Amino acid sequence: MTPQNELRLLPWSGPDGKPCYLSTDDRGGYMSRLADNIEAVQLGKAAELVELVSAVLDDRDTGSEDLRRMLTELTGALRDVLRVATSRSHLSVVSET
């Protein structure tokens, strides 16, 4: 098991929105690979949303309800991307030691 300061922040939340962590020495293990795959999906979704938002913003006929829905999606994607960035910055620090 890894020490407390080397826990991996997982790309999903637990009950009540609390962060989930993985403690393992096996970076190729099932949970590590699952987290890597989910992170890739989250980053891909965020990239798709950026393009979609650009198109929606160019359309002057977009209504406020559509914009609100888009902002909700973007907020979720940004939250996921920040979690991935936080997790990966911790992983790179662990890899360098």
N, CA, C and O atoms as a MOPAC input file, in Angstrom:
PM7 MOZYME 1SCF
protein

 N      0.83700 1    -1.18400 1     0.00000 1
 C      0.00000 1     0.00000 1     0.00000 1
 C      0.88000 1     1.24500 1     0.00000 1
 O      1.98500 1     1.24100 1     0.54100 1
 N      0.37800 1     2.28900 1    -0.60500 1
 C      1.13200 1     3.53800 1    -0.64600 1
 C      0.87400 1     4.33800 1     0.61900 1
 O     -0.18000 1     4.20600 1     1.24100 1
 N      1.83400 1     5.16500 1     0.99600 1
 C      1.60900 1     6.02000 1     2.16100 1
 C      0.47100 1     7.00700 1     1.89700 1
 O      0.08400 1     7.21400 1     0.74700 1
 N     -0.05600 1     7.60700 1     2.94200 1
 C     -1.18600 1     8.53300 1     2.86600 1
 C     -0.95200 1     9.65100 1     1.85000 1
 O     -1.88600 1    10.05000 1     1.15500 1
 N      0.27400 1    10.16100 1     1.74900 1
 C      0.53100 1    11.28600 1     0.85600 1
 C      0.66800 1    10.86100 1    -0.59800 1
 O      0.89200 1    11.71400 1    -1.45700 1
 N      0.54000 1     9.58100 1    -0.90400 1
 C      0.65000 1     9.10600 1    -2.27500 1
 C     -0.65100 1     8.49100 1    -2.78100 1
 O     -0.63300 1     7.70200 1    -3.72600 1
 N     -1.75700 1     8.83600 1    -2.17700 1
 C     -3.03500 1     8.32300 1    -2.63000 1
 C     -3.40700 1     8.96300 1    -3.96300 1
 O     -3.13500 1    10.14400 1    -4.18300 1
 N     -4.02200 1     8.19700 1    -4.84400 1
 C     -4.45600 1     8.72300 1    -6.13500 1
 C     -5.89300 1     9.21700 1    -6.01400 1
 O     -6.78000 1     8.48600 1    -5.57400 1
 N     -6.10500 1    10.45700 1    -6.40700 1
 C     -7.45500 1    11.00200 1    -6.48000 1
 C     -8.14000 1    10.38900 1    -7.69000 1
 O     -7.65700 1    10.51500 1    -8.81600 1
 N     -9.25800 1     9.72800 1    -7.45800 1
 C     -9.97400 1     9.05800 1    -8.54200 1
 C    -10.88800 1    10.04900 1    -9.27000 1
 O    -11.29800 1    11.05700 1    -8.69400 1
 N    -11.20700 1     9.76000 1   -10.53700 1
 C    -11.98200 1    10.71000 1   -11.33500 1
 C    -13.49300 1    10.64300 1   -11.10600 1
 O    -14.26900 1    11.01600 1   -11.98700 1
 N    -13.90800 1    10.18000 1    -9.95400 1
 C    -15.32300 1    10.17200 1    -9.60100 1
 C    -15.44500 1    10.50500 1    -8.12900 1
 O    -14.48400 1    10.39500 1    -7.36700 1
 N    -16.63300 1    10.91100 1    -7.74600 1
 C    -16.89700 1    11.27700 1    -6.35700 1
 C    -17.58400 1    10.13400 1    -5.63900 1
 O    -18.22800 1     9.28300 1    -6.25200 1
 N    -17.43500 1    10.13500 1    -4.33800 1
 C    -18.11800 1     9.15200 1    -3.51100 1
 C    -19.43700 1     9.71700 1    -3.01100 1
 O    -19.94500 1    10.70700 1    -3.53800 1
 N    -19.97800 1     9.08100 1    -1.99500 1
 C    -21.22800 1     9.57200 1    -1.41400 1
 C    -21.09200 1    11.03300 1    -0.98400 1
 O    -20.04700 1    11.45600 1    -0.49000 1
 N    -22.13400 1    11.76700 1    -1.17500 1
 C    -22.18400 1    13.18300 1    -0.80000 1
 C    -21.16500 1    14.02300 1    -1.54800 1
 O    -20.80200 1    15.10500 1    -1.08600 1
 N    -20.69700 1    13.54800 1    -2.69300 1
 C    -19.75500 1    14.32300 1    -3.49400 1
 C    -18.34000 1    14.36500 1    -2.94900 1
 O    -17.51700 1    15.15600 1    -3.41100 1
 N    -18.05500 1    13.52700 1    -1.98000 1
 C    -16.71500 1    13.51700 1    -1.38800 1
 C    -15.72500 1    12.83700 1    -2.33000 1
 O    -16.09200 1    11.91800 1    -3.06400 1
 N    -14.45800 1    13.29100 1    -2.31100 1
 C    -13.45900 1    12.68500 1    -3.20100 1
 C    -13.17700 1    11.23100 1    -2.81900 1
 O    -13.26600 1    10.84100 1    -1.65500 1
 N    -12.83400 1    10.44600 1    -3.84200 1
 C    -12.44000 1     9.04400 1    -3.64900 1
 C    -10.95400 1     8.92700 1    -3.95900 1
 O    -10.45000 1     9.58800 1    -4.86700 1
 N    -10.25800 1     8.09200 1    -3.21000 1
 C     -8.82800 1     7.89600 1    -3.39500 1
 C     -8.53000 1     6.41000 1    -3.55100 1
 O     -9.26400 1     5.55400 1    -3.05800 1
 N     -7.43900 1     6.13000 1    -4.24600 1
 C     -6.97500 1     4.76500 1    -4.43100 1
 C     -5.59200 1     4.63600 1    -3.81100 1
 O     -4.70500 1     5.45200 1    -4.06200 1
 N     -5.42300 1     3.61500 1    -3.01000 1
 C     -4.13500 1     3.34100 1    -2.39800 1
 C     -3.64000 1     1.99300 1    -2.91100 1
 O     -4.13600 1     0.94300 1    -2.50300 1
 N     -2.65700 1     2.03300 1    -3.81100 1
 C     -2.09400 1     0.80100 1    -4.36000 1
 C     -0.70700 1     1.07300 1    -4.91600 1
 O     -0.39500 1     2.19300 1    -5.31900 1
 N      0.10500 1     0.05600 1    -4.93400 1
 C      1.42300 1     0.15400 1    -5.56100 1
 C      1.37000 1    -0.30300 1    -7.01100 1
 O      2.35500 1    -0.17100 1    -7.73700 1
 N      0.22300 1    -0.84300 1    -7.44300 1
 C      0.08700 1    -1.42100 1    -8.77600 1
 C     -0.59200 1    -0.43100 1    -9.71800 1
 O     -1.82000 1    -0.36400 1    -9.77600 1
 N      0.21200 1     0.33900 1   -10.45500 1
 C     -0.34200 1     1.31600 1   -11.40300 1
 C     -1.00100 1     0.64600 1   -12.59300 1
 O     -1.74400 1     1.29800 1   -13.32600 1
 N     -0.75000 1    -0.63900 1   -12.80600 1
 C     -1.36900 1    -1.37200 1   -13.89600 1
 C     -2.55800 1    -2.19500 1   -13.44000 1
 O     -3.11500 1    -2.96400 1   -14.22400 1
 N     -2.95300 1    -2.04600 1   -12.19100 1
 C     -4.06700 1    -2.81400 1   -11.64500 1
 C     -5.39700 1    -2.37800 1   -12.22000 1
 O     -5.50100 1    -1.34700 1   -12.88600 1
 N     -6.41000 1    -3.18000 1   -11.95200 1
 C     -7.74300 1    -2.94400 1   -12.49600 1
 C     -8.26000 1    -1.54200 1   -12.16900 1
 O     -8.70500 1    -0.82900 1   -13.06800 1
 N     -8.20900 1    -1.13800 1   -10.91100 1
 C     -8.75500 1     0.16900 1   -10.51700 1
 C     -7.95900 1     1.31600 1   -11.13100 1
 O     -8.53500 1     2.33200 1   -11.52100 1
 N     -6.65100 1     1.16100 1   -11.21800 1
 C     -5.82200 1     2.20100 1   -11.84900 1
 C     -6.16400 1     2.33400 1   -13.32200 1
 O     -6.28300 1     3.44800 1   -13.83100 1
 N     -6.32300 1     1.21400 1   -14.01200 1
 C     -6.68000 1     1.24900 1   -15.44000 1
 C     -8.08400 1     1.81000 1   -15.63300 1
 O     -8.32600 1     2.56700 1   -16.57400 1
 N     -9.00700 1     1.44400 1   -14.75100 1
 C    -10.36900 1     1.97900 1   -14.81700 1
 C    -10.34100 1     3.50100 1   -14.65700 1
 O    -10.99400 1     4.22100 1   -15.41300 1
 N     -9.59200 1     3.97900 1   -13.68300 1
 C     -9.48200 1     5.42800 1   -13.47000 1
 C     -8.86300 1     6.10900 1   -14.69400 1
 O     -9.32500 1     7.17300 1   -15.10700 1
 N     -7.82400 1     5.50700 1   -15.27300 1
 C     -7.20400 1     6.07000 1   -16.47800 1
 C     -8.21700 1     6.16900 1   -17.61900 1
 O     -8.27800 1     7.18300 1   -18.31400 1
 N     -9.01000 1     5.11200 1   -17.80800 1
 C    -10.00700 1     5.10500 1   -18.88000 1
 C    -11.09500 1     6.15200 1   -18.65500 1
 O    -11.50400 1     6.84200 1   -19.58900 1
 N    -11.55600 1     6.26600 1   -17.42800 1
 C    -12.59800 1     7.25800 1   -17.12500 1
 C    -12.05000 1     8.66700 1   -17.31600 1
 O    -12.75100 1     9.53700 1   -17.83400 1
 N    -10.81000 1     8.90100 1   -16.90600 1
 C    -10.19300 1    10.20800 1   -17.13300 1
 C    -10.14300 1    10.53000 1   -18.61900 1
 O    -10.42700 1    11.66100 1   -19.01500 1
 N     -9.78700 1     9.55200 1   -19.44700 1
 C     -9.71600 1     9.77700 1   -20.89600 1
 C    -11.09900 1    10.14100 1   -21.45400 1
 O    -11.21400 1    11.02800 1   -22.29900 1
 N    -12.12800 1     9.46700 1   -20.98800 1
 C    -13.49400 1     9.77200 1   -21.42700 1
 C    -13.88200 1    11.18500 1   -20.99500 1
 O    -14.45600 1    11.94100 1   -21.77800 1
 N    -13.56800 1    11.53700 1   -19.75300 1
 C    -13.91200 1    12.86500 1   -19.25000 1
 C    -13.20900 1    13.95800 1   -20.04700 1
 O    -13.82400 1    14.96800 1   -20.38800 1
 N    -11.93200 1    13.76500 1   -20.34500 1
 C    -11.19100 1    14.76000 1   -21.11800 1
 C    -11.73400 1    14.85300 1   -22.54200 1
 O    -11.81400 1    15.94600 1   -23.10400 1
 N    -12.10500 1    13.72100 1   -23.12700 1
 C    -12.69000 1    13.73200 1   -24.46300 1
 C    -14.01800 1    14.46700 1   -24.49600 1
 O    -14.29500 1    15.22700 1   -25.42400 1
 N    -14.83700 1    14.23700 1   -23.48100 1
 C    -16.13300 1    14.92100 1   -23.38500 1
 C    -15.92700 1    16.42900 1   -23.26500 1
 O    -16.64600 1    17.20600 1   -23.89300 1
 N    -14.95800 1    16.84000 1   -22.46800 1
 C    -14.68000 1    18.26500 1   -22.30900 1
 C    -14.25300 1    18.88500 1   -23.63700 1
 O    -14.67900 1    19.99200 1   -23.96700 1
 N    -13.42200 1    18.18700 1   -24.39500 1
 C    -12.97700 1    18.69900 1   -25.69000 1
 C    -14.16100 1    18.83700 1   -26.65100 1
 O    -14.25400 1    19.82100 1   -27.38600 1
 N    -15.05600 1    17.85900 1   -26.64500 1
 C    -16.24600 1    17.93400 1   -27.49500 1
 C    -17.13800 1    19.10300 1   -27.09200 1
 O    -17.68700 1    19.79500 1   -27.94900 1
 N    -17.28200 1    19.32000 1   -25.79200 1
 C    -18.11200 1    20.42300 1   -25.31300 1
 C    -17.55600 1    21.77500 1   -25.73100 1
 O    -18.32100 1    22.68000 1   -26.06200 1
 N    -16.23900 1    21.92400 1   -25.71900 1
 C    -15.63000 1    23.18800 1   -26.13200 1
 C    -16.03700 1    23.51500 1   -27.56500 1
 O    -16.39000 1    24.65500 1   -27.86900 1
 N    -15.98800 1    22.52300 1   -28.43800 1
 C    -16.37800 1    22.74700 1   -29.83000 1
 C    -17.87200 1    23.03200 1   -29.94900 1
 O    -18.27500 1    23.91200 1   -30.71000 1
 N    -18.68800 1    22.30700 1   -29.21200 1
 C    -20.13000 1    22.51200 1   -29.25400 1
 C    -20.49200 1    23.90500 1   -28.75400 1
 O    -21.32700 1    24.58500 1   -29.35000 1
 N    -19.87200 1    24.32100 1   -27.67700 1
 C    -20.15600 1    25.63900 1   -27.11500 1
 C    -19.77800 1    26.73400 1   -28.10600 1
 O    -20.50300 1    27.71800 1   -28.24900 1
 N    -18.66000 1    26.57100 1   -28.78400 1
 C    -18.25400 1    27.56300 1   -29.77500 1
 C    -19.32700 1    27.71100 1   -30.85000 1
 O    -19.65700 1    28.82400 1   -31.25800 1
 N    -19.86400 1    26.58800 1   -31.30100 1
 C    -20.90800 1    26.63300 1   -32.32500 1
 C    -22.18400 1    27.27600 1   -31.78400 1
 O    -22.81800 1    28.07400 1   -32.47500 1
 N    -22.56000 1    26.93600 1   -30.55900 1
 C    -23.77300 1    27.49100 1   -29.96100 1
 C    -23.62300 1    28.99700 1   -29.75100 1
 O    -24.56800 1    29.75000 1   -29.98800 1
 N    -22.46900 1    29.43400 1   -29.31800 1
 C    -22.25700 1    30.86800 1   -29.09300 1
 C    -22.28700 1    31.66500 1   -30.39100 1
 O    -22.64200 1    32.84400 1   -30.39400 1
 N    -21.91700 1    31.02400 1   -31.48600 1
 C    -21.97100 1    31.69600 1   -32.78900 1
 C    -23.40300 1    31.83600 1   -33.30800 1
 O    -23.66700 1    32.65300 1   -34.19100 1
 N    -24.31900 1    31.04900 1   -32.76700 1
 C    -25.72300 1    31.07500 1   -33.19100 1
 C    -26.48300 1    32.09700 1   -32.35000 1
 O    -26.76600 1    31.85600 1   -31.17700 1
 N    -26.80300 1    33.20800 1   -32.94100 1
 C    -27.48900 1    34.29900 1   -32.22600 1
 C    -28.90700 1    33.91600 1   -31.78600 1
 O    -29.48800 1    34.58200 1   -30.92900 1
 N    -29.46200 1    32.85500 1   -32.36200 1
 C    -30.82600 1    32.43900 1   -32.02900 1
 C    -30.88200 1    31.48100 1   -30.83700 1
 O    -31.96300 1    31.02300 1   -30.46900 1
 N    -29.75200 1    31.17800 1   -30.23900 1
 C    -29.72000 1    30.27300 1   -29.08900 1
 C    -30.44900 1    30.91300 1   -27.91700 1
 O    -30.17400 1    32.05500 1   -27.54600 1
 N    -31.38100 1    30.16300 1   -27.33800 1
 C    -32.17600 1    30.67900 1   -26.23000 1
 C    -31.47200 1    30.54000 1   -24.88800 1
 O    -30.48000 1    29.82300 1   -24.75500 1
 N    -32.00900 1    31.24100 1   -23.90000 1
 C    -31.39800 1    31.22900 1   -22.56300 1
 C    -31.44600 1    29.84500 1   -21.92400 1
 O    -30.54600 1    29.48300 1   -21.16600 1
 N    -32.48800 1    29.06700 1   -22.22200 1
 C    -32.57700 1    27.71500 1   -21.66300 1
 C    -31.46100 1    26.82200 1   -22.22200 1
 O    -30.86100 1    26.03300 1   -21.49200 1
 N    -31.19500 1    26.95500 1   -23.51400 1
 C    -30.10300 1    26.19000 1   -24.12700 1
 C    -28.75800 1    26.61800 1   -23.55400 1
 O    -27.89200 1    25.78000 1   -23.30100 1
 N    -28.58400 1    27.91000 1   -23.35000 1
 C    -27.33000 1    28.40400 1   -22.77000 1
 C    -27.15700 1    27.91700 1   -21.33300 1
 O    -26.05400 1    27.55300 1   -20.92500 1
 N    -28.23200 1    27.91100 1   -20.58100 1
 C    -28.16700 1    27.42300 1   -19.19300 1
 C    -27.78600 1    25.94500 1   -19.16300 1
 O    -26.95700 1    25.53200 1   -18.35100 1
 N    -28.38600 1    25.15200 1   -20.04200 1
 C    -28.06400 1    23.72300 1   -20.11700 1
 C    -26.59400 1    23.52700 1   -20.50100 1
 O    -25.90600 1    22.66400 1   -19.95600 1
 N    -26.12800 1    24.34500 1   -21.45000 1
 C    -24.74100 1    24.27500 1   -21.89200 1
 C    -23.78800 1    24.63000 1   -20.74100 1
 O    -22.76400 1    23.97300 1   -20.55000 1
 N    -24.13100 1    25.66200 1   -19.98800 1
 C    -23.28800 1    26.04000 1   -18.85200 1
 C    -23.25900 1    24.95300 1   -17.78300 1
 O    -22.22900 1    24.73300 1   -17.14700 1
 N    -24.36800 1    24.28500 1   -17.58600 1
 C    -24.41300 1    23.17900 1   -16.63000 1
 C    -23.47600 1    22.06400 1   -17.07100 1
 O    -22.71300 1    21.53200 1   -16.26500 1
 N    -23.53400 1    21.70900 1   -18.36400 1
 C    -22.64400 1    20.67700 1   -18.91000 1
 C    -21.17900 1    21.09700 1   -18.79800 1
 O    -20.32100 1    20.29900 1   -18.42200 1
 N    -20.90700 1    22.35500 1   -19.12900 1
 C    -19.52900 1    22.85200 1   -19.05400 1
 C    -19.00000 1    22.85000 1   -17.62400 1
 O    -17.83500 1    22.53000 1   -17.38800 1
 N    -19.85400 1    23.20500 1   -16.67800 1
 C    -19.44400 1    23.20500 1   -15.27400 1
 C    -19.04800 1    21.80900 1   -14.83000 1
 O    -18.03200 1    21.63100 1   -14.15800 1
 N    -19.84800 1    20.81600 1   -15.20600 1
 C    -19.51800 1    19.43200 1   -14.86900 1
 C    -18.22600 1    18.98200 1   -15.52600 1
 O    -17.40000 1    18.32300 1   -14.89400 1
 N    -18.04900 1    19.33600 1   -16.79400 1
 C    -16.82800 1    18.94900 1   -17.50700 1
 C    -15.60700 1    19.63600 1   -16.90100 1
 O    -14.55300 1    19.01600 1   -16.75700 1
 N    -15.74300 1    20.89300 1   -16.55200 1
 C    -14.62400 1    21.60600 1   -15.94000 1
 C    -14.27100 1    20.99200 1   -14.59200 1
 O    -13.09200 1    20.87100 1   -14.25800 1
 N    -15.26800 1    20.60800 1   -13.82300 1
 C    -15.02300 1    19.94800 1   -12.54300 1
 C    -14.24400 1    18.64700 1   -12.75700 1
 O    -13.30800 1    18.35300 1   -12.01300 1
 N    -14.63100 1    17.87200 1   -13.76900 1
 C    -13.93300 1    16.62300 1   -14.08200 1
 C    -12.49400 1    16.88200 1   -14.50800 1
 O    -11.57700 1    16.19600 1   -14.05600 1
 N    -12.29300 1    17.87100 1   -15.37800 1
 C    -10.94900 1    18.19800 1   -15.86400 1
 C    -10.05300 1    18.65400 1   -14.71800 1
 O     -8.88300 1    18.27800 1   -14.65600 1
 N    -10.59500 1    19.45500 1   -13.82100 1
 C     -9.80300 1    19.89400 1   -12.66500 1
 C     -9.42200 1    18.71200 1   -11.77800 1
 O     -8.30700 1    18.65900 1   -11.26000 1
 N    -10.33400 1    17.77500 1   -11.60400 1
 C    -10.03300 1    16.58700 1   -10.79800 1
 C     -8.93100 1    15.76700 1   -11.46600 1
 O     -8.02100 1    15.28400 1   -10.79200 1
 N     -9.01200 1    15.60900 1   -12.79400 1
 C     -7.97600 1    14.88000 1   -13.53000 1
 C     -6.63500 1    15.58900 1   -13.38600 1
 O     -5.61600 1    14.94900 1   -13.12700 1
 N     -6.63300 1    16.90100 1   -13.55200 1
 C     -5.38600 1    17.66400 1   -13.43700 1
 C     -4.78800 1    17.54100 1   -12.03700 1
 O     -3.57500 1    17.38900 1   -11.88500 1
 N     -5.63100 1    17.60500 1   -11.03300 1
 C     -5.15300 1    17.45600 1    -9.66000 1
 C     -4.56500 1    16.07300 1    -9.44700 1
 O     -3.48800 1    15.93300 1    -8.86700 1
 N     -5.26800 1    15.05300 1    -9.91400 1
 C     -4.79300 1    13.68000 1    -9.76600 1
 C     -3.46500 1    13.48800 1   -10.48200 1
 O     -2.53100 1    12.91300 1    -9.92200 1
 N     -3.38000 1    13.96200 1   -11.70800 1
 C     -2.16100 1    13.75800 1   -12.49600 1
 C     -0.98700 1    14.54900 1   -11.94400 1
 O      0.15500 1    14.09900 1   -12.03800 1
 N     -1.24400 1    15.71200 1   -11.37300 1
 C     -0.12200 1    16.45300 1   -10.78500 1
 C      0.41800 1    15.71400 1    -9.57100 1
 O      1.62300 1    15.73400 1    -9.31800 1
 N     -0.45600 1    15.06500 1    -8.82000 1
 C      0.00000 1    14.26400 1    -7.67600 1
 C      0.74600 1    13.02700 1    -8.16400 1
 O      1.74300 1    12.62700 1    -7.56200 1
 N      0.27100 1    12.41500 1    -9.25400 1
 C      0.93800 1    11.23000 1    -9.78000 1
 C      2.31800 1    11.54900 1   -10.30400 1
 O      3.24100 1    10.75300 1   -10.13500 1
 N      2.48200 1    12.71100 1   -10.94400 1
 C      3.79500 1    13.06100 1   -11.48200 1
 C      4.78700 1    13.33700 1   -10.35600 1
 O      5.97500 1    13.04900 1   -10.49400 1
 N      4.31100 1    13.89100 1    -9.24900 1
 C      5.18600 1    14.11400 1    -8.10500 1
 C      5.62800 1    12.77800 1    -7.52600 1
 O      6.78900 1    12.62100 1    -7.14900 1
 N      4.71600 1    11.81200 1    -7.45200 1
 C      5.05000 1    10.48800 1    -6.92800 1
 C      6.03600 1     9.79500 1    -7.87700 1
 O      6.97200 1     9.14200 1    -7.41600 1
 N      5.83900 1     9.92900 1    -9.19800 1
 C      6.71300 1     9.27700 1   -10.16500 1
 C      8.12200 1     9.82900 1   -10.12100 1
 O      9.07600 1     9.09000 1   -10.36800 1
 N      8.28000 1    11.10000 1    -9.81600 1
 C      9.58200 1    11.73500 1    -9.79400 1
 C     10.38500 1    11.36900 1    -8.56800 1
 O     11.60700 1    11.51800 1    -8.56700 1
 N      9.73000 1    10.89300 1    -7.52400 1
 C     10.46000 1    10.55900 1    -6.28600 1
 C     11.00100 1     9.16200 1    -6.32100 1
 O     11.63800 1     8.72200 1    -5.36400 1

